Amino acid sequence: MFFKKPVFILVRPQMGENIGTAARAMANFGQTKLRIVAPRDGWPNRAAEDTSTGAFDEMEPIKIFNTIQEAAADLHYLYAVTARPRGMAKDSFTPQEAVKNINATTGFVFGPERTGLENDEAALCHSILTIPSNPAFPVLNLAQSVSLIAWEIFKISDQTPGRTENRETAPQEIFDAMFTRLQTELEVSNYFKGEHLKPTMLRNIRTMFLRGQWNEQEIRTFQGIISAFLTRK
Amino acid sequence: MFFKKPVFILVRPQMGENIGTAARAMANFGQTKLRIVAPRDGWPNRAAEDTSTGAFDEMEPIKIFNTIQEAAADLHYLYAVTARPRGMAKDSFTPQEAVKNINATTGFVFGPERTGLENDEAALCHSILTIPSNPAFPVLNLAQSVSLIAWEIFKISDQTPGRTENRETAPQEIFDAMFTRLQTELEVSNYFKGEHLKPTMLRNIRTMFLRGQWNEQEIRTFQGIISAFLTRK
């Protein structure tokens, strides 16, 4: 699959665990470009490596910078990812809308865990990206924010069908042979109380079994169940 | 906002941190129903509380069970959330497709961090939910999986416009007054080299300034900039 690969920029991240988990989520969804501005605990970071579960090997080498300006020097359009509305005359986008117009020169800029981006840092960006959330509990974990944006990018290219039927329903004649046998054996067993109810009852039974969309193996299994009951001593 | 509120079931989760982060993501997206089957480190769990950052207060009380059957006794439809394709004749869904048909009696069943759901556990569920991911690095963190499903549910009800313009572009007459002054001052400054180029140059300059969609304050700011240049001693 070909993914759009924008740049993810983590600004002054505090916990190595969050860097590692963010990288893991990026790699899960085919993203490879991670830049970090002034990580609190320096770089490399053991906690980040541990929680990444090997994601760094799937990505381009992580680049470390001192300032956002340096980290974004070659980028053409920056989104400040922040939950807080700011008194700033910038457009704000949802993730699913923002990812429609990205390319390799787009940057997503994430602030530190506790405080988020400062106003001066958000002002460096062209637009705001706000992940909508529960107003009563709005602040997302850093890695979750990275993950959701990577996921929205992934979905643009992903061709997985919404529903996959992991089986092949049996041909109708196989089903009908089973159903005819079932009906015959039920008649022999005096299951149908009267002829006038029988058509409705048969229709309901057929519906109920059809709904299972059994494959040939499953129909054979049910034939075996009938036989087991009928031959019980 | 009214959200569909299915039940999230974590089966034998190992790390309290993952339970807490999962709960935080649920609360971020308005989800309130968390059940846990046989948490490795018992319950309550200090690491879970710490990483939840208060999410438990936004949710219904977390319920603890010994088995999946007990945890799902009142539910009508279960999705086994698993990354691995199984040789099981069950339909599999993407998150965005699965969340279309959920209600309060739907359960999402998540396996332990390292091993995922066992085949017998997945067999208890009606369908499979697989989060599509990078084939080279497919295994998602538990909390990320919970988060993505909660996010997809949230989006169904969320009314946030994809793009919000956080400013009011000035009325055209305000812009035109500014532009007329700009043109006059440029003429006085002999900016236009010849009359034949002037119409094109003016059109390009108008386009370039219009694109900024300035509001009245921003236009006043630019008027101030012009004045500052013209009055420089």
Interface residues (C-beta under 8 A of the other chain):
Chain A: T21 R24 A25 A27 N28 F29 G30 T53 G54 A55 E58 P85 M88 A89 K90 D91 S92 F93 T94 Q96 E97 I128 T130 P132 S133 N134 A136 F137 P138 V139 L140 N141 A143 Q144 S147 L148 W151 F154 K155 D158 T160 P161 G162 R163 T164 E165 N166 R167 N215 E218
Chain B: T21 R24 A25 A27 N28 F29 G30 T53 G54 A55 E58 P85 M88 A89 K90 D91 S92 F93 T94 Q96 E97 I128 T130 P132 S133 N134 A136 F137 P138 V139 L140 N141 A143 Q144 S147 L148 W151 F154 K155 D158 T160 P161 G162 R163 T164 E165 N166 R167 N215 E218
